[in-house]
Amino acid sequence: MKIYVLNIMTQDGETDGYDADDHVRAILEHAGPGVMDVCIANDEPVPPEIMEPYAKEGVSQLELRRGACRAHVPASGARTLYPP
């Protein structure tokens, strides 16, 4: 089983403006279908006290819209898992 754990934050200068959907799409475009069986994604907001140092570096939390990744994952047969 191939598991992709979605990064929770953007990387300044590399993934600015990316959301979860963009990350999954980019991986599938570069690696091709079948590269992941499961995508694990966090949909809870990062607490402000943890987010503060990241924000100073121009980093933000990825936006995750439930089901957004599924638009791309079916081609590879992957599923997106969310916390309960």
C-alpha positions in Angstrom: 0.0 0.0 0.0 1.4 3.4 -1.0 0.4 6.2 1.5 0.8 9.9 0.9 0.6 12.1 4.0 -0.3 15.5 2.8 1.8 18.3 4.1 -0.2 20.7 6.3 1.7 23.9 5.4 2.8 25.6 2.3 6.5 26.2 1.6 7.4 29.9 1.1 8.4 30.4 -2.6 7.6 26.9 -3.7 3.9 26.1 -2.9 2.5 29.6 -2.2 -1.2 29.5 -2.9 -1.4 25.7 -3.1 -4.3 23.9 -1.5 -4.5 20.2 -0.8 -6.1 19.6 -4.2 -3.1 21.3 -5.9 -0.6 19.1 -4.1 -2.4 15.9 -5.0 -2.8 17.0 -8.7 1.0 17.9 -8.9 2.1 14.6 -7.5 -0.2 12.7 -9.9 1.0 14.8 -12.9 4.6 14.2 -12.1 4.5 10.6 -10.9 1.5 9.3 -12.8 -1.6 7.3 -11.7 -1.1 4.5 -9.2 1.5 6.4 -7.2 -0.7 6.5 -4.1 -3.4 4.2 -2.7 -4.3 6.5 0.3 -3.9 10.2 0.9 -4.1 11.2 4.6 -5.1 14.8 5.1 -5.7 17.0 8.1 -8.7 19.3 8.0 -8.4 20.8 11.4 -7.1 24.4 11.8 -3.7 24.8 13.2 -4.0 26.6 16.6 -2.9 30.3 16.4 -0.1 29.9 18.9 1.5 27.2 16.7 0.7 29.1 13.5 2.3 32.3 14.6 6.0 31.5 13.9 5.1 30.0 10.5 3.1 33.1 9.5 6.2 35.2 10.2 8.1 33.2 7.6 5.3 33.6 5.0 4.0 30.1 5.4 0.3 29.3 5.7 -1.8 26.3 6.4 -3.1 24.4 3.3 -6.7 24.7 2.7 -8.5 21.4 2.6 -11.9 21.2 1.2 -13.5 17.8 2.0 -13.6 15.8 -1.1 -11.4 18.1 -3.1 -8.6 15.6 -3.4 -11.0 12.9 -4.5 -11.4 14.7 -7.8 -7.9 13.6 -8.7 -7.4 10.5 -6.6 -9.9 8.1 -8.3 -7.6 7.9 -11.4 -5.1 6.2 -9.2 -7.6 4.3 -7.0 -6.5 6.3 -3.9 -8.7 7.4 -1.0 -8.5 10.4 1.2 -8.7 9.7 4.9 -9.8 12.3 7.4 -9.6 12.3 11.2 -12.9 11.2 12.9 
